[in-house]
């Protein structure tokens, strides 16, 4: 199951390069400046994490990295939310 999740995550990461315009609105919430560059960076991170999840030898590192990445993205989104007036 984790192997399949890794393949899906890596495929989604690769899609950031094939169709970045699809991911730009999502990336903009966390990275309002240089959004396109962050779309590509996030794609590369997702490919690396996804590939790490596909083999038993690197799976634990991939899980830790994915958890850290998700927390980091959540923090970026929270930090870049518009402040209520």
Beta strands, then each sheet from edge to edge (+ up, - down):
end
